[in-house]
């Protein structure tokens, strides 16, 4: 079995957040065909492939859920397209292949985790954190352009905004009270406050708006989902205080749907160093990067500061209808992971 075969099998199973259990038969087959000693499916539904029995664990943690929306699976030349090819079944396939091929030394165990709900509320990573699971080193499988070593992810706050008004007739909007107008004013102000264009600046995005039930009636209720991303230098509390002030100004309310705190490790930690050394030995030039999004690294760092993210794929294609990854990058990432495992066991 080749690494591209692993990815194609994963892509054939549609597994948006909440539907990952559909992968059970494929995962059980992978355990047998790739030669893992054990496959553990924990209470959250995470798939944990294990080789070795030592207490010193190296965890390669990818995620097997995707955002909703199917993409026809295709292979054209060196490129494989499908939902999750970039985020993040591609990195997970490379990890699974690397974990099956690497040397596992005495006293160590290598665990490749296909975590669930990363695109949702992160219940898979939270289960590992709250369980008895422990790892000395963690590599997160996320698209970093193959040679990127990510040492930081921004934080994320997801907010549900609600506005209410008495409504009115669309023929005389100046005499009515549109809940949607209130909401749009609040959203416009939030976007003007959190209007960054780089990793170091807070950004905001509106992802859902719901309002209205008739073409000539002003909406009496309107709802929106707003996501704010922010770097480690910004506190979550300050984000919420500003949103609260804006909502109060326009007569709106909000509830916090999800909070993910930002995180940054040091390039001197063992995992970033191991990934960099592995790349250098393979003759490729590593890049240290900071990611504008968030990932399971924002949660799993609490197990160990020896953590970093790395993986094949262009992150700009994530969550789009153009998700595709090259077989060459899958193969190179697999070699990078295997080399990093060797470096960490040699410490």
N, C-alpha and C positions, 0 to 999 in steps of 0.2 A: 504493500500500500504506500502510495506517495502522498506528500503533503497536500497536493491539489485534490487528490481523491478524498481526503479527509474533509477539506473545505466544501467540496461539492455535495458530499453526503449531508453535511450540516445545513447547507443552504436549501436543500430539498425539503427540509422540515420547517414549515412556517411557525415561528416561535416568538411572537411579540410578548411583551411582559405579561405574565399571568398564564401563558400557555406553553411554558417551557417543558412541561411533562410529556408533551408529544415527542420529545427527543429521547425518551427512555430506551426504546429498542435500539436506536442508533448508538447510544452511549454504551449499552451493554455489549454490543458487537465490537465497538472500538476497544473495550477493555480486553476482550479475547484476542482480537487480531493484532493489536499493537503491543501486547505482552505485558500489560500492567498487572501487578500482583493482586490488586483489589480495586473495586469501584464502590465507593460509599456515597449513598444519596441521603443527605441529612434532612432534618425536619423542615427546612426551608425549601428543599428541592434542589440544592446545590449538588453538582456532580464532582466528586473528589476522586481523581485517579491517583493511585498510590504505587510507588516503587520503593522498595527498601523498608526497613523496620527501625531505623535509628531514631533517636530522640531529637537530633538536630535536623529540623525541617527546612527545606527550601520550597517555597510555594510560588508556583507560576499561576497567577489568577487572571483568567479572562472572564468574559461573560457571554452567555448563550442566548439571552433575550435580545430582541430588536425593537425598534419603533414599529408601529403598525404600518401596513401598506406593502403588498407583495410586489416584487420585481421579477420578471421572467429571468430564469437562470440561463446564462449563456456562456460559452467559452469561445473567444475569438483570438486565435493566435496564443499569445502569452497571457491574456487577460481573462479573468473570471468575473462575471457580473451576477449580482443577486442581492436581495435584502440581507444586510449583515456582513457582506463581503469585506467592508471596511470596519464597521462598528457593530460587533467586534468578533464575528466568527472567524475572520481571517487571522487576526492575532491568536485567537484560541486554537485554531487548527495548527498553526506553527508551533505553539506551545505544546500541544498534545503530541505532535510528531517529535519535537525535541526531547520531551520527557521520556519517550519510549526508546530513544536512541542513546541518551547520555549515560555515562558511567555513574553509578551510585556507590559511593565509598562506604566503608564500614562506619557505623555510628550515625549515618545520615539517612534521610528519606526524602524523596522528591515527590511532591504533590502537585498535580495539575488540576486546578479548580475551574470548572465551568459554572460560574455563579449566575444566579437568577436575579431578575428585577432591578438590574443596574439602571435601566432606562426609566424605571418607576420610582419607587421609594427606597431602593437599595436594601431590601430585606435580606438578600443573599449575603452581602458583606456584613450586615448587622448581625446575622445569625452566627457567622464565624467569630465575630468580635465578642458576642455574648455567650458563646459556648465554651467548651473546654479546649477548643482548637488553639494551638500555639505554633508560631513559625518564627525562625530566627532571621530569615531573609525572605523578602517578597518582591517579585517582579509582576507588575500589572500589565496585562495585555491590552493596549489601546493603540490606535493608529498614530504614529509619530514620524511617518515617512521613512520607516525602517531604521535609519541611522540616528534618529533623535532619541535622546535620553531625557525624559521629562522628570524634573525634580520639583515641580510645583503645579498645582491646579487652583484655580480661583474658587471662591465660594459661590453658593447659589441660594437665593430666596425666591420661592414661588408663592405668589399672592393671589387670592381670589377677591376681586373687588365687586361690590354690589351698590347699585344706586336705585332709589325709588322716587317717583314723582306722581303728580295727580293726572298726568296725561293731557289729552286735549285733541283738537282736530288739526290735521296737517294744513288746512287752509288758513289758519291763523296761529302759527306756532308762537308768535310773540305774546299771545294771550294764554298759552298753555304752559305746561311744566313737563318737559321731556326728561325722563330718567336717562335716556341715552346721551342727550346733550351734556348732562352733568358728568356722566361717566367719561365721555370723550374729552371733556375739559381736564378732568383729573389725570387721565392717561397722557394727554399732551404735556401736562406739567411734569409728570413723572419722567417722561422720556427726555424732557429738556434738562432735568436735574441729573439724571443718570445717562449721559449722552456720550460716554467715552468711546474711543476708537482703538484702544490698545489694551494689553494685558493689565497695565498698571492703573487703569481707570474703570470705575463702575459703569456697566452698560445695562440697558433694559430692553426687553422685547415683549410685545403683546402677542400672545399665541392663540387666544380664544376670545371671541366677543359674541354674546347672545343678547338679543333684544327684539322687541316688537312682535306683533301677531296679525297686523292688518296694514295694508298700504296707506290708508288715510288716517290712522290713529297714532298719536304720539305714544311711545312706549311708557308704560307705568313702572316697568322694572328693567334693569339692564345689568348684565354680569360680564366680567372679563377676567382672564388669567394673565398675569404679568410676571415675568421672570427677570430678576435682577442678579447680575453676576458681579463679583467684586474681588479684589486682590487681598492678600494677607494683611496689608497695611490698613484696611478698612474694617471696622467692627460691624457685626451684624446689627447690633443695637442702634447704631447711627443710621443704618438703612431704614429700619423699621420706624424710627422717630420721624424721619423726613417723610416717609409715606403716610404716616398717621397725620402729620400736619397738612399735607396736601389733600387727603381725603376729607378732613374736617373742613377745609376751605370750601370744598365743592359739595358738601353734604353727602358724601359717600361713606361706606364702611368697608372693612377688609378683614379677612382671616388669613393666617399663615398656613399654607398647605404643606410646605416642606422647607427645611433649612439644612443646608450642607455647608459646614464651615470650610474656609480655605485652608490650604496646607502647603508647606514648603519644607523640603529636606535639604541636606547639604550634599554637594557633589563628592565630598570626602567620605560619605557613608559607603559601606561595603558593596551594596547592590549597584549604585551608579558607577563605582569604580570597576566592578566586575564586568558590567556591560561595556564600558569604554575599552577596557583591556581586551575583551573578546573581539570587539570590532577592529581594534588596531591589529590584532593577530591575524584577522581575516583580510587585512589590507584595505579596510574602508575607514573613512574619516567620520568620527562621531561628532554629534552636535548636542550641546546641552540646551534644552528648551524649557520654557514655561508655557503651560497650556491655559487657554482662555476659558475652557469648559470646566467640568468637574467629572470625577470618576470614582470608582471604588477605592482609589488611593486616599481620597478624602476621609474615608472611614477606617481602612485597614492599617493606616500608619500607627494607630493606637496599639497594634500588636508589636510593631517594631519600627524604629526610625531607619532601618536598613531596607529602604523601599524606593522604587522608581518605576516609571512606566516606559514601555518601549514596544513598538510593533509595526508591522507592515501596513501600508495604506495611506492615502492622502486624506487627512481629517476634514478637508473642505468638502469631500464627497459624502461624509457621514450624514445620515438622515435625509439624503436626497434620492431621487430616482436614478441617479448615475453611479451608484455604488459599484465599484469594481476594484480589483487588486491584481497585480501581476504575479505570475507563478515564480518569477525570479526573486521578487521581494519576499514571498512566502518562504522560499528555500533559504534565502540569506538570513531572514529573521530566525528561522529554526536553528541555523548554525550559530547565530549570535546567542540565542537562549542557551543552547547546549554548552557553548564555550563559557558563558557566565556561570552556569551551574558548576562547571569544573573549577573555575576561579574561586567561587565561594567555598567549595569543599576543600580547596587547597590552603585556605587561610589558616 
